[in-house]
């Protein structure tokens, strides 16, 4: 077997791609092993997504220089990381980026140092590190690599020993973490990390020129370990959906991740600030961005804390309770109506949950900028088993992307102009599922036209200047495309707006509060409306929409 003492950018890229292959093949297994910190069964999915984003960035880099490959992959992983395990994986890649900076090639010692640097970054990003997790497995693997690199300059042998210790540590996680020992399982994130290392080792064996794959003692237990994984998965079958779901704190309902543009370290402040709002906190400073991860019931408060520190580049919010209820698959697309399917495109975790509760539409999250990916829409159209599709896009940008997706699909696709979120709800409720699409068009159109709603926003400087008002502190109420009402006082503008919308026969006033609206503010608004309009029932919902402060509808 030929030794490998140095690797360049192309070799590193191949090693990462083999790690991705391993994660892709074993994604469902990793998901099934996931019981800590939350049994939401997404660790494999999150790690695979993170590495895939890293590789997409790396493929566009200079493949001759290893520094270019790891720098691009680390940046891609940080921006695309999902969940605790994804953030930790991004930090391990960041270690390679830091240690390989400026290098064309790297040797065994530098590889070991890079792995150690990544472990240090991962621990630093985690507010409360726990033994028996991916952190433990990575730490022991890095420690072994560093020790071996002092006397071994062959990367192939170095990685063989490192993988062996990583595997052994992985199976000790059962004893180290009570949540794992309770169900006699191993750590899902640790398993994912070991698979990445195994993929890297396989890549090096292919890059060398051996007559056969090495059969050293380090890998004599590989078959037994694979059998153990299956045994653990079978043992979890029927149990894993119940793990900690009743015990999980009800004040941690959303897995929230935010990327902030910043050239200054924000972690010291954020770690203290975020402790008020949740658990499972991770923060990463990697100029020019800072990334946070938290489990919280107050995503709006978390995002407000971040907004004060710099422009927000990306937000991702997942409902943990939904993941607990559907541990293997986060969301099962609803069955289409009789002959057609409905795709709704909205922004805001609360609004998405409301639509999901109706159970009749496939939902595309348009994101913070209300700008969904056309590829997501195309895939949704293709995946829906119905021959005809209705798309309800809740923004002009979403409408344009829907048009692009419709042109790319052979299916008949109708796109409705939707002004407000309540229109989507009304449209779905108006559908008669036993009838074909053509016979539903009139009902959907009528439902869209019957909705009376408006949004309230904080005024921008341009709007303030147009109105001849101060540049801060004002609110504007918008009905359709025109700004109808302006006032410095929030209660005053809401009362004016409701008076404008109300008709004699109306009985219900619904409020959807946005990502920038504080919960205590919402409570005060409800009290005001109930006092001023005692004959009207008032209901409020957390919408989490990024586009407006408050969405109001009457019926």
Secondary structure by P-SEA (a helix, b strand, c coil): ccccccccaaaaaaaaaaaaaaaaacaaaaaaacccccccccaaaaaaaaaaaaaaaaaacccccaaaaaaaaaaaaaaacccaaaaaaaaaaaaaaaaacccccccaaaaaaaaaaaaaaaaaaccccccccaaaaaaaaaaaaaaaaaccccaaaaaaaaaaaaaaaaaacccccccccccccccaaaaaaaaaaaaaaaaaaaacccccccccccccaaaaaaaaaaaaaaaaccccccccccccccccccbbbbbbbccccaaaaaaaaacccccbbbbbbcccbbbbbbbcccaaaaaaaaaacccccbbbbbbaaaaaaccccccccccccccbbbbbbbccaaaaaaaaaacccccccccccccccaaaaaaaaaaccccbbbbbbccaaaaaaaaaaaaacccbbbbbbcccaaaaaaaaaacccccccccaaaaaaaaaaaccccccccccaaaaaaaccccccbbbbbcccccccccccaaaaaaaaaaacccccccbbbbbbcccccaaaaaaaaaaaaaacccbbbbbbbcccccccbbbbcc
